Amino acid sequence: MAYVKLKKAAGDFDILSSENVGSVKLLTSGTKIGKIEVNFIGDLTNEVEISPKDWAEATASTHFVQADVTALNKAIGLIGGGSGMIDADLTKTVGEVSYGADA
């Protein structure tokens, strides 16, 4: 298995599996705004929420931004099983992808 290292304070870190990732998205509304949600294919109950250090719902400067999602996607693609990712040249830009019960 391959993992992405999520850096924390004082040299600590958490790890995130890069296997079977279905989606990585920035939460943009509600009480989780500014956090990142990672969903895994094949296990509808396996959802990971990543919160920035010192996150505050009403303080945008404490929130993750779309560039953080892009960086996480890139890291997952580079390490994910050693196979990386290939672009799909679709005729339209994707708005959202839903899995399982969400579809």
C-alpha positions in Angstrom: 0.0 0.0 0.0 1.0 3.6 -0.6 0.4 6.5 1.7 0.5 10.3 1.7 2.1 12.0 4.6 0.0 14.8 6.0 2.3 17.2 7.9 1.3 18.4 11.4 3.0 20.7 13.9 6.4 19.8 15.5 7.4 17.3 12.8 4.4 15.0 13.5 2.3 13.7 10.7 -0.7 11.6 9.9 -0.9 9.2 7.0 -3.6 8.9 4.4 -4.0 5.8 2.2 -3.7 6.6 -1.5 -5.4 3.3 -2.5 -9.0 3.3 -3.7 -9.5 7.1 -3.4 -12.7 8.0 -5.2 -12.8 11.8 -4.6 -11.0 14.6 -2.8 -13.0 17.8 -2.4 -13.0 21.1 -0.6 -16.0 21.5 1.6 -17.4 24.9 0.8 -20.5 25.3 3.0 -22.0 24.4 6.3 -20.2 23.7 9.5 -17.3 22.0 7.8 -16.4 24.8 5.4 -12.7 25.0 4.6 -12.0 21.3 5.4 -11.0 18.6 2.9 -13.1 15.4 2.5 -11.6 12.2 1.0 -14.0 9.4 0.0 -12.8 5.9 -0.8 -14.3 3.6 -3.4 -15.8 0.3 -2.2 -16.5 1.4 1.4 -19.3 4.0 1.7 -18.5 4.4 5.4 -14.8 5.2 4.8 -14.7 8.9 4.6 -11.8 11.0 5.9 -12.1 14.7 6.9 -8.9 16.7 7.0 -9.0 19.9 9.1 -6.4 22.7 9.1 -4.6 23.5 12.3 -6.4 26.2 14.3 -9.5 25.9 12.0 -12.3 28.3 12.8 -15.6 28.1 10.8 -16.1 31.8 10.6 -12.4 32.7 9.8 -11.6 32.1 6.1 -7.9 32.6 6.7 -7.9 29.3 8.7 -9.5 27.3 5.9 -7.9 25.0 3.2 -8.3 26.3 -0.3 -8.7 24.6 -3.7 -4.9 24.6 -4.2 -4.6 22.3 -1.2 -7.0 19.8 -2.8 -5.0 20.0 -6.0 -1.8 19.4 -4.1 -3.4 16.4 -2.3 -4.7 15.0 -5.6 -1.2 15.3 -7.1 0.4 13.5 -4.1 -2.2 10.7 -4.3 -1.6 10.3 -8.1 2.2 10.2 -7.7 2.3 7.7 -4.9 -1.0 5.7 -5.6 0.2 2.2 -6.3 3.1 3.5 -8.4 0.7 3.9 -11.3 -0.1 7.6 -11.2 -3.1 9.2 -13.0 -4.0 9.8 -16.6 -6.1 12.7 -17.7 -9.5 12.0 -19.2 -10.1 14.4 -22.1 -13.8 15.0 -21.6 -15.8 17.5 -23.7 -17.0 19.3 -20.6 -15.6 20.2 -17.2 -16.8 17.8 -14.4 -19.0 19.5 -11.8 -19.2 16.7 -9.3 -18.8 12.9 -9.0 -21.1 10.9 -6.7 -20.5 7.3 -5.5 -22.9 4.6 -4.2 -25.8 5.9 -2.2 -24.9 9.5 -3.2 -25.5 8.8 -6.9 
